[in-house]
Amino acid sequence: MDNSFFVTGTDTGIGKTFVTCVLMNYINSKQKKVIGMKPIAAGVDEVNGQVANEDVLLLKKECNFQLNLDEINSYSFPEPIAPHIAAIKNNIDIDFENIKIHAQNLKKRTDFLFIEGAGGYLVPLNEKETIADLVDVLNIPVILVVGIKLGCINHSLLTVEAILSRGQKLFGWIANIVDKDMLVADENISSLKQRIKQPLIGTIPYSPDKKLDDLKNYISWPDIL
């Protein structure tokens, strides 16, 4: 089985990076090599003296061997705005083949590669193409991060339908509870389980203070390790 996966989400701000880090921590615990890649990042932060996109730094930290930032992040834009707008502002064309070459090089060096998208599944990357087109070029299975909050059922089912309608493989989905005040989180997840045929890989509780090492126990990965 192809051990490279594209991590997308039902929306922006629903914890794709956080969930990818949980997955990487889980793979780490199985004594396997793992790399997290975020090919397109918008917004630069200063974290512990390093100036880079915070999501990229978090993924780099979970890689279990040393990598340079530009190996896991092909395009970084200073403004925290939509990628296609940032690319136009900075006069840069996002080259899908360039991202594919980076991904293939990383894949040779690891047991598992998680490639995190930017925003949701249909976020534009240029005038004509979206994240979904990038997944076509990479030709790897998708893991969908579902932010469990009001409206998540509709967002999830629309995204699943879009993925499958393009003939892409949905490997599974992860429920990430992002609304601490949601009273019917379990009922929403149960409704999604009834409607999404692909497996629920994990349910991550609302966890602003929990460490990744604790959260890896909420992952139920199919037996391919």
N, C-alpha and C positions, 0 to 999 in steps of 0.2 A: 504494500500500500504506500501511496505517496504520503510522506510525513511532513509535507509543507501545507500550510493552511492560511487562508485569507480571513482575517477577523474584521467583520463589518458590524454595523449597528443599526438599530431602528431609528436613531436620531443622533444628534451631536450631544455631548455632555451626559451620556448614559453609562460611562465607565468602560469604554473599549480598552484603553490603556491599562486601567486597573485590572480588568478581567484577564487581559493578555499576560500581565505580570503574575497573576494567580496561576494561570496555566503553566507559565514558565517555571514557577516555583514548584509546581506539582511534578513536572517533568524532571526538574533538578533532583527531586527527592527519589526518583527512580534511577539515579546515577546515569542519566542520559545527557548528552550534549544538547543544548538548546540555544537558539538565537531568536531574538525579537527584532523585527525590522519595521520601521515606519518610513516608507519611501518619501512621503510628502507630509511636511509639517508646516504649520503657519503659526507664528507667534514665538518670540524668543524671550527667554527668561535667564536670570542669573541664579544658578543653584550651586551652592558650595564653591563659589569662585569660578564656576564654568558658565560661559555664556552660550546657551543653546536652547532648543525647544525642550521644555520640561518632560514631555512624553517620551522623547527620544532618550533623554538621560535616564528615565525610569526603566525603559526597556534595556538599555545598555547595562544597567546595574544588575539586572537579572540574568544576563548572558553569563554562562559559567566558564568563559575564557575571554581574554582581552581582545577587544575590537575597537577600531577607531570610529568616531561618530559618523564620518562620511561613508563608512562601509554599511551602516544600517539606516542611514538617512540620505537619500539621493537629492532631495530638494527641500531646502529650508527657507522660509520667507519670514522676514521680521514682523510683519503685521499679522495680528490674530484675526484674519478675515477669511472668507471663502477662498479655497485654493486657486480657482480659475481667475478670480479678481486679483489675488496676490501675484499670480504669474504675469498677468497683463501689466500690473503696476511696476513690476521689476523687469519687464521685457525678457521674460524667460519662457521657453516652450518646455512643457513637461513631456519628456520623451519616454514613452512606455517601454520601448525596446531597451533603453538604458536601464530602467528599473528591472526589467526581466534579467538582464545580464548580471546586475548586482545580486539579484535573488538566486540565480543559478550558481554564482560563485560561493555565496554563503551556504547554499544547500549542500555543496560538496564537503563543507567543513563541519557539519553538524548532523545530529540524529533527527532533530525536530526544528522546523523553521516556522515561526508565526509572523505573518505580514499584516500589520494593522493599517486599515484604511484611514481616510480623513472624513469626519462627519458621517453621514448616512450612506446608504448603498447607491443612491442616484445623485450624489453631489457632483456637480460639474468640475472637470479638470481643465477643460479648454472650451472653445466655442461649440464643439460638437460632441465631445466624449465625456464620459462620467466614470466614477469608480467602477461601475459595472463593466465598462469596456476594458478597464485595466485588469479586472478579474478574468475576462476572456483571454487577454494576452498572456497572463501568467498561467492560466489553465490549471488551477489548483482548487481543491474543495474549499467551501466557505463555512466558517463558524459565525453564527449570528448572535450578537449580544443584544438581549432584550432588556431595556430599562423598565423595570416594573414600577409603573406610575399610572396615573389616570390617562386613558387613551392608548395604553400599550397593546391591547388586543388588536385593535384596528391597525396600528403601526406595524405590528409584528406580522399579521397575516398578509398585509399588502407587500411587505418586504419579502416574505417567503414566496409569495406568488410571483413577484418580479424576478427573483433568483431562479426559480424553477422554469419560468416561461422562457428564459434565455438558454435553457439546457445546461445550466451550471449545476454542480453537485453541492447540495447542502449537507455537510457532514453532521451537523447537529447545532443545538442552540443552548445558550446559557442565560438563565434568568438572574439579573442583577437588581436587587431591590434598592432603588435610589430614593424612594420617598418613605421616610421614617414614619409618616403619619398615615400611610395607606392602610385602611382597615381590612381590605379584602385581598391582600397580596396573594395568599394561598389559593383563593378562589380564581383569581386571574390566571395564575400559573396552571391550575388544574384545567381551566378552559382552553388554554393554549396547548397543553399536552393532548387534549382530545382532538385538536384541529391540526396540529403539526405532526406529520408522520415521522419525521427524523427525531433522533433521541435527544432528550434533555441531558446535557453533559454535566450540568451543575446548577445549583441554586445558591447564589451568594447572598447572605443576609445583609441588611443595612449595617455597615461596618466601618464607620469613620475612624475608629481607633484600633481595630484589630490588625494584627500583623499578617503578612502574606503566608508565613509559615503555619499559622492557624487556619487560614482560609483555604489552603490547598486541600483540606479534608472534606470540603464541600464539593470537590470535583469527582465526578463518576465517569472516568474516561473509558471508552470501549477498549476491550482487551487486545491492543495492538502493540503493547510495550514488550 
